Amino acid sequence: MKNSYSLPVFNISNFKDYNNCISNFQNNFYVRKFKDHLKENCFLEEAHGHDFYLILLITKGGGNHFIDSQKYKIKPGAMFIVLPGQIHKWELSKNTDGYVLFFTKEYFLLDFNTERLSNLPFFKATFGQPYIQLNAEQESQINHTFQKISLEYSHHDLNYHEMIRMYLSEMFITLMRVYSQKNTLKSVHNYELMQLNKFEELIENNYTSHETVSFYAEQLNLSLKQLNYLCKKMIDKKPLEMITERIILEAKRLIIHTDMSITAISESLNFSDNSYFSRIFKKHCKQTPDQFRNSYSYFTFESNIKAMS
């Protein structure tokens, strides 16, 4: 188990596996009925993160799911995709059930190339959405795929892990179709999507260094005009907006999930001037860092989940 700014960040080996899969496979994939998963993994009671991808389908029950600084309603047909590094927790009614699935990037890429995963819009922090509400037909289709994956996982037939990755790919295609109906992400050539993905990866690796937009354009072998055009066409944002949003996201995580002072948070994000950090934060969030911390007090949880009747 790794630890990031005083919050637990779990890997798959931290979860009790009812199938006792072989070690390498167990550490890269996990699927379970959600109710059983909660019952046997009591350490999930507080806000936490993962170093893997999490996919959750709700088939029964209700409550709230908090992902970073956003609150989402839990109800039948709700589907959540939580990325590595995101912080989340839930408040659930006692009868909540569904399926939960974990996988690492390395596991999926054993049979698929990197672009196969990175080109899926719901796996990108910049323009992805962690929540999709499925209609009855879509929920039934995804539920059926979960059942097939679960059977493969429990039976351990010949090449079952390869079959699971095929079913994962099937699920992703279904989700991509649902996502395209519910979101306004424009249809683009693979080259443009790959360039945007590379830009996002560069931001992830450099956002605390406060590099200029020119730095990113140079790293991508693009002109400033080309980078601006790419971001505008793909997600209707400017490059600087994307860079700033990543910094603000990290600031939000630290404000909500740690007891660090605002000055310490500013310093950890390499702001030399605390007042400048506060001005940037207020401009983006319409609140000062202290006001934001107070407004998200629901993320300061007690030792137990407050079950909702």
Protein Blocks (a to p, Z undefined) as FASTA:
>chain_A
ZZeehiacddfklpccfklpafklmmmgccddfklmmmmmmmlmpccddfbdcddddfbd
cddddehjbccdddehiacdddehiacdddddfkbgcddddddfklmmmmbcfklmmmpm
klcfklmcfbdcddfklmmmmmmmmmmmmmmmmnopghklmmmmmmmmmmmmmmmmmmmm
mpccdcddfklmmmmmmmmmmmmmmmmnopafklmmmmnopafklmmmmmmmmnopafkl
mmmmmmmmmmmmmmmmpcbdfklmmmmnopablklmmmmmmmmnopafklmmmmmmmmmc
cfbdcddZZ
